[in-house]
Amino acid sequence: MKKLKSTARVTELDTVSDVIVRLYKGDSAVSGDEYLKGVLDEIESLSEKITVAIKSDKTASNLDTADTKRDELIRTLGTLLNGYAVIPVAEKKAAAEKLLAVFGKYKGITGESYANESSLIESMLGDFASDSLAPSIKALEGVSSLLTDLRAAQDEFNKANDDFTAANASKGESATSLKKPLLSAINDRLVPYLTAMNLANKATYGDFSAKVEAEIEKVNASVMKRWKSAAVTETAEK
């Protein structure tokens, strides 16, 4: 039985370990093997930890994406208002200047911390929701829709922030640091044992061994496909 390639991605390792654990729990023939139970308990524990770590990494990325989205909307709003403020149309210029007086209170907002920016955005949206500014907003095409989009972006950021907080509350080690011990549990403890036991008692271990081997081969095939694709790209670029 071949071992998992060490260049497998963390997510691939997480997936294959989950599958191996499920296969073991669904195979009554090998359930009485105490050594195998110990190895699979270790794999399951590491797999659960790496799943949590991956989720935390993902929520951090989602939070950054949500912050970037609201920053872009704020910059676009500022650009639009400044553009209206210099056009030679008295009504629109006056409306723009009135809205810029409010927008100017929040200069530098995109450089604030996540928490401070959220607070300032809520305050700014509250200011723009004032009845006294409604005519000015209506007079400038695009402003109302930008404020609506900013409201939605802020709500998305709040959701992403809640997810990030929840994920980090239970975060332990990083996904990268957990890869090596999980890979070792599979390659150094599980694979050699199944290889030997399959030869000694195929009737008991054959089915489980074959299924584990098939899952490992799937991952290895994906790794090789990526390697070949990268090699072709590198050759073409030379």
C-alpha positions in Angstrom: 0.0 0.0 0.0 1.4 3.4 -1.0 1.7 6.2 1.4 0.1 9.7 1.1 2.4 12.1 -0.7 3.7 14.7 1.6 2.9 17.5 -0.9 -0.9 16.8 -0.4 -2.7 20.0 0.5 -4.0 20.4 4.1 -7.5 20.3 2.9 -6.9 17.1 1.0 -5.4 15.6 4.1 -8.3 16.7 6.2 -10.8 15.1 3.7 -9.0 11.8 3.4 -8.6 11.4 7.1 -12.3 12.0 7.6 -13.1 9.3 5.0 -10.7 6.8 6.6 -12.3 7.3 10.0 -15.7 6.8 8.5 -14.6 3.7 6.7 -13.2 2.3 9.9 -16.3 3.0 11.9 -18.4 1.3 9.2 -16.3 -1.9 9.1 -17.2 -4.3 11.9 -14.6 -6.8 10.8 -11.7 -4.6 12.1 -13.5 -3.0 15.0 -11.9 -5.5 17.5 -8.3 -4.5 16.7 -7.0 -2.5 19.6 -3.9 -1.2 17.8 -6.0 -0.1 14.9 -8.5 1.6 17.2 -5.7 3.6 18.8 -4.3 4.7 15.5 -7.8 5.7 14.2 -8.6 7.6 17.4 -5.4 9.6 16.9 -6.2 10.3 13.3 -9.8 11.3 14.2 -8.6 13.7 16.9 -6.0 15.3 14.6 -8.6 15.5 11.8 -11.0 17.3 14.0 -8.4 19.8 15.1 -7.3 20.5 11.5 -10.9 21.0 10.4 -11.3 23.7 13.1 -8.0 25.3 12.1 -8.9 25.3 8.4 -12.3 26.9 9.2 -10.6 29.6 11.2 -8.2 30.3 8.4 -11.1 30.6 6.0 -13.1 32.9 8.3 -10.1 35.2 8.5 -9.9 35.4 4.7 -13.7 36.0 4.5 -13.4 38.8 7.0 -10.6 40.5 5.0 -12.7 40.2 1.9 -15.8 41.7 3.5 -13.7 44.6 4.9 -12.2 45.3 1.4 -15.7 45.4 -0.1 -16.9 48.1 2.3 -13.7 50.1 1.9 -14.2 50.2 -1.8 -17.7 51.4 -1.5 -16.7 54.2 0.9 -14.0 55.3 -1.5 -16.4 55.2 -4.4 -18.9 57.3 -2.5 -16.3 59.9 -1.8 -15.2 60.0 -5.4 -18.8 60.4 -6.6 -19.6 63.2 -4.2 -16.4 65.1 -5.0 -17.2 64.7 -8.7 -20.6 66.2 -8.3 -19.2 69.0 -6.2 -17.2 70.4 -9.2 -19.7 70.1 -12.0 -21.2 73.4 -13.2 -24.8 72.6 -12.2 -25.8 74.7 -9.1 -28.4 72.3 -7.8 -26.2 69.2 -7.9 -23.1 71.1 -6.7 -25.0 72.4 -3.6 -26.4 68.9 -2.9 -22.9 67.4 -3.2 -21.4 70.0 -0.9 -24.1 69.3 1.7 -23.4 65.6 1.6 -19.6 66.1 1.6 -19.9 68.1 4.9 -21.2 64.9 6.4 -18.8 62.5 4.6 -15.9 64.7 5.6 -16.5 63.9 9.3 -15.4 60.4 8.5 -12.2 61.1 6.7 -9.7 58.3 7.1 -12.4 55.8 8.1 -11.0 53.0 5.9 -7.7 53.1 7.8 -9.3 52.4 11.2 -9.3 49.1 12.9 -12.2 46.7 12.0 -14.1 47.5 15.2 -13.6 51.3 14.9 -14.5 51.3 11.2 -17.7 49.4 11.9 -18.7 51.9 14.5 -18.0 54.8 12.2 -19.8 53.3 9.3 -22.9 52.8 11.4 -22.6 56.4 12.5 -22.2 57.7 9.0 -25.1 55.7 7.6 -27.2 57.1 10.5 -26.2 60.6 9.5 -27.0 60.0 5.8 -30.4 58.6 6.8 -31.4 62.0 8.2 -34.6 63.5 6.7 -32.8 66.7 6.0 -30.4 65.0 3.6 -33.0 63.1 1.7 -33.5 65.8 -1.0 -29.7 66.0 -1.6 -29.3 62.3 -1.9 -32.2 62.1 -4.3 -30.7 64.8 -6.4 -27.5 62.9 -7.0 -27.9 59.8 -9.1 -26.0 56.8 -7.7 -25.6 58.1 -4.1 -28.7 56.3 -2.8 -27.7 53.0 -4.3 -24.1 53.3 -2.9 -25.5 53.9 0.6 -27.7 50.9 0.2 -24.8 48.8 -1.0 -22.7 50.0 2.0 -25.4 49.0 4.4 -25.4 45.5 2.9 -21.6 45.3 2.9 -21.5 46.3 6.6 -24.1 43.6 7.4 -21.9 41.1 5.5 -18.9 42.2 7.5 -20.8 41.8 10.8 -21.7 38.2 9.8 -18.1 37.5 8.7 -16.8 39.0 12.0 -19.2 36.8 14.0 -18.0 33.7 12.1 -14.4 34.7 12.7 -14.9 35.2 16.4 -16.7 31.8 16.8 -14.0 30.0 14.9 -11.2 31.5 16.9 -12.9 30.8 20.2 -12.1 27.1 19.7 -8.9 27.5 17.6 -5.9 25.6 18.8 -2.9 24.9 16.6 -2.7 26.1 13.0 -3.7 23.8 10.1 -0.1 23.8 8.8 1.4 22.7 12.1 -1.2 19.8 12.3 -0.4 18.5 8.8 2.8 16.8 9.8 1.5 14.7 12.7 -1.6 13.7 10.8 0.4 12.7 7.8 2.7 10.7 10.1 -0.2 8.9 11.8 -1.5 7.8 8.4 1.8 7.0 6.7 4.0 5.7 9.5 1.4 4.0 11.7 -1.7 3.1 9.6 -0.4 2.2 6.2 2.4 -0.1 7.3 0.1 -1.9 9.8 -2.6 -2.4 7.2 -0.1 -3.6 4.6 1.2 -6.3 7.1 -2.3 -7.3 8.4 -3.7 -7.5 4.8 -1.0 -10.1 4.0 -1.5 -12.0 7.3 -5.3 -11.9 7.4 -6.9 -10.7 4.1 -10.3 -12.0 5.0 -10.5 -9.6 8.0 -8.4 -6.6 6.8 -8.7 -6.9 3.0 -11.9 -4.8 2.4 -10.8 -2.0 4.8 -7.3 -1.9 3.4 -8.5 -1.8 -0.2 -10.8 1.1 0.6 -8.2 3.1 2.5 -5.7 2.5 -0.4 -8.2 3.7 -2.9 -8.7 7.0 -1.0 -5.0 7.5 -0.7 -4.6 6.9 -4.4 -7.2 9.6 -5.1 -5.2 12.2 -3.2 -1.9 11.1 -4.8 -3.4 11.3 -8.2 -4.6 14.9 -7.5 -1.1 15.8 -6.3 0.5 14.3 -9.4 -1.9 16.1 -11.7 -1.1 19.4 -10.1 2.6 18.7 -10.4 2.4 17.8 -14.1 0.3 20.9 -14.8 2.8 23.1 -13.0 5.7 21.5 -14.9 3.9 22.1 -18.3 3.2 25.7 -17.4 6.8 26.3 -16.3 8.1 24.7 -19.5 5.8 26.9 -21.7 7.0 30.0 -19.9 10.6 29.4 -20.6 
